[in-house]
Amino acid sequence: MISSRLLRAVPALAVALAFAACERGFGDAAEPQLVVEGWIDSGGFPVVMLSRTVPITDEYRPTS
């Protein structure tokens, strides 16, 4: 049987780990990088998509 002491310690440990995993900031905005995605479907043509990264603080704006 699980002791009551252990049952109290597990949630406290989970909360402590959750706060320890948080970061204060996202750091400086880095230069955009080129992203290359590609695949080849069986019997199909190769597909290559090129895009650039955006800072996570920017708002998403679709181009189409």
C-alpha atoms as an extended CHARMM CRD file, in Angstrom:
* protein
*
        64  EXT
         1         1  MET       CA              0.0000000000        0.0000000000        0.0000000000  PROA      1               0.0000000000
         2         2  ILE       CA              1.2390000000        3.5020000000       -0.8450000000  PROA      2               0.0000000000
         3         3  SER       CA              1.9290000000        5.6230000000        2.2100000000  PROA      3               0.0000000000
         4         4  SER       CA              0.1170000000        8.9210000000        2.7320000000  PROA      4               0.0000000000
         5         5  ARG       CA              3.4920000000       10.6720000000        2.9370000000  PROA      5               0.0000000000
         6         6  LEU       CA              4.3210000000        9.5690000000       -0.5960000000  PROA      6               0.0000000000
         7         7  LEU       CA              0.8660000000       10.5950000000       -1.8350000000  PROA      7               0.0000000000
         8         8  ARG       CA              1.4950000000       14.1240000000       -0.5220000000  PROA      8               0.0000000000
         9         9  ALA       CA              5.0250000000       14.3130000000       -1.9310000000  PROA      9               0.0000000000
        10        10  VAL       CA              4.1500000000       13.4020000000       -5.5300000000  PROA      10              0.0000000000
        11        11  PRO       CA              1.9190000000       16.4530000000       -6.2910000000  PROA      11              0.0000000000
        12        12  ALA       CA              4.4080000000       18.7850000000       -4.5990000000  PROA      12              0.0000000000
        13        13  LEU       CA              7.2220000000       17.3440000000       -6.6960000000  PROA      13              0.0000000000
        14        14  ALA       CA              5.1460000000       17.6910000000       -9.8760000000  PROA      14              0.0000000000
        15        15  VAL       CA              4.4540000000       21.3770000000       -9.1520000000  PROA      15              0.0000000000
        16        16  ALA       CA              8.1260000000       22.0230000000       -8.3840000000  PROA      16              0.0000000000
        17        17  LEU       CA              9.1960000000       20.4010000000      -11.6580000000  PROA      17              0.0000000000
        18        18  ALA       CA              6.6030000000       22.3780000000      -13.6250000000  PROA      18              0.0000000000
        19        19  PHE       CA              7.9450000000       25.6790000000      -12.2900000000  PROA      19              0.0000000000
        20        20  ALA       CA             11.5580000000       24.6130000000      -12.7730000000  PROA      20              0.0000000000
        21        21  ALA       CA             10.8800000000       23.9370000000      -16.4690000000  PROA      21              0.0000000000
        22        22  CYS       CA              9.6120000000       27.4750000000      -17.1330000000  PROA      22              0.0000000000
        23        23  GLU       CA             11.8710000000       30.0390000000      -18.7250000000  PROA      23              0.0000000000
        24        24  ARG       CA             11.7820000000       33.7300000000      -17.9400000000  PROA      24              0.0000000000
        25        25  GLY       CA             12.2490000000       34.9590000000      -21.4820000000  PROA      25              0.0000000000
        26        26  PHE       CA             12.6140000000       33.7790000000      -25.0080000000  PROA      26              0.0000000000
        27        27  GLY       CA             15.9920000000       35.3750000000      -25.4930000000  PROA      27              0.0000000000
        28        28  ASP       CA             17.0330000000       37.7710000000      -28.1860000000  PROA      28              0.0000000000
        29        29  ALA       CA             15.3920000000       37.6070000000      -31.5690000000  PROA      29              0.0000000000
        30        30  ALA       CA             17.6150000000       35.5270000000      -33.7980000000  PROA      30              0.0000000000
        31        31  GLU       CA             18.1260000000       36.0400000000      -37.4920000000  PROA      31              0.0000000000
        32        32  PRO       CA             15.5990000000       34.1560000000      -39.6330000000  PROA      32              0.0000000000
        33        33  GLN       CA             16.8790000000       30.8160000000      -40.8410000000  PROA      33              0.0000000000
        34        34  LEU       CA             16.0570000000       28.9130000000      -44.0050000000  PROA      34              0.0000000000
        35        35  VAL       CA             13.9000000000       25.8260000000      -43.4680000000  PROA      35              0.0000000000
        36        36  VAL       CA             13.9800000000       23.0540000000      -46.0850000000  PROA      36              0.0000000000
        37        37  GLU       CA             11.2730000000       20.3910000000      -45.9870000000  PROA      37              0.0000000000
        38        38  GLY       CA             11.0500000000       17.6460000000      -48.5300000000  PROA      38              0.0000000000
        39        39  TRP       CA              9.6660000000       14.2140000000      -49.2340000000  PROA      39              0.0000000000
        40        40  ILE       CA              9.2070000000       11.7130000000      -52.0230000000  PROA      40              0.0000000000
        41        41  ASP       CA              5.9360000000        9.8020000000      -52.2290000000  PROA      41              0.0000000000
        42        42  SER       CA              5.9870000000        6.3320000000      -53.6840000000  PROA      42              0.0000000000
        43        43  GLY       CA              5.3160000000        6.7060000000      -57.4000000000  PROA      43              0.0000000000
        44        44  GLY       CA              5.0640000000       10.4880000000      -57.0930000000  PROA      44              0.0000000000
        45        45  PHE       CA              7.2130000000       13.5230000000      -57.6130000000  PROA      45              0.0000000000
        46        46  PRO       CA              9.6690000000       14.8590000000      -55.0570000000  PROA      46              0.0000000000
        47        47  VAL       CA              8.2880000000       17.8200000000      -53.1150000000  PROA      47              0.0000000000
        48        48  VAL       CA             10.5240000000       20.4990000000      -51.6010000000  PROA      48              0.0000000000
        49        49  MET       CA              9.1870000000       23.4280000000      -49.5710000000  PROA      49              0.0000000000
        50        50  LEU       CA             11.3560000000       26.3850000000      -48.5700000000  PROA      50              0.0000000000
        51        51  SER       CA             10.3850000000       28.7880000000      -45.8040000000  PROA      51              0.0000000000
        52        52  ARG       CA             11.9510000000       30.9960000000      -43.1570000000  PROA      52              0.0000000000
        53        53  THR       CA             11.6660000000       30.8640000000      -39.3990000000  PROA      53              0.0000000000
        54        54  VAL       CA              9.8560000000       33.6150000000      -37.4970000000  PROA      54              0.0000000000
        55        55  PRO       CA             10.2720000000       34.6710000000      -33.8600000000  PROA      55              0.0000000000
        56        56  ILE       CA              7.7570000000       33.0420000000      -31.5440000000  PROA      56              0.0000000000
        57        57  THR       CA              6.7260000000       36.4770000000      -30.3320000000  PROA      57              0.0000000000
        58        58  ASP       CA              5.4520000000       37.4590000000      -33.7950000000  PROA      58              0.0000000000
        59        59  GLU       CA              1.7590000000       37.1580000000      -34.5800000000  PROA      59              0.0000000000
        60        60  TYR       CA              0.8440000000       34.6020000000      -37.2460000000  PROA      60              0.0000000000
        61        61  ARG       CA             -0.2220000000       36.2310000000      -40.5200000000  PROA      61              0.0000000000
        62        62  PRO       CA             -1.0460000000       33.8530000000      -43.3870000000  PROA      62              0.0000000000
        63        63  THR       CA              0.1910000000       34.9280000000      -46.8110000000  PROA      63              0.0000000000
        64        64  SER       CA             -2.8130000000       33.6820000000      -48.7330000000  PROA      64              0.0000000000
